[in-house]
Amino acid sequence: TSTSPTTPSYDDRRCARIRGLATTAASKARWKEVLLHTQDDAECWTKRTDRVELRVQAFFNLGEHIKCIREGAGSKNPRVTKFVDACRARLHEAG
């Protein structure tokens, strides 16, 4: 199979670095860094849900419940929906 010229390279060094920084930040609970490293460059993630999962988890942990819900809207990934449901519950509790 050939890759179209518009398809970004998941394997390039820049993308590998971005993914590494984001996952390391998440493992250290540095949620603002997670958001920083996942803000752009969506093409660096093979599955959209991997990036979304990190972002939703970060928004949840930062108390950004509306952003958490928006980011995870429509996802069928169980880990994403778990965080989205928790964000909805927290938002509901807050009033």
Buried (B, 14 or more C-beta within 10 A) or exposed (E): EEEEEEEBEEEEEEBEEBBEBBBEBBEEEBBEBBBBBBEEBEBBBEEEBBBBBBBBBBBBBBEBBEBBBEBBEEBEBEBBBBBBEBBBEBBEEEE
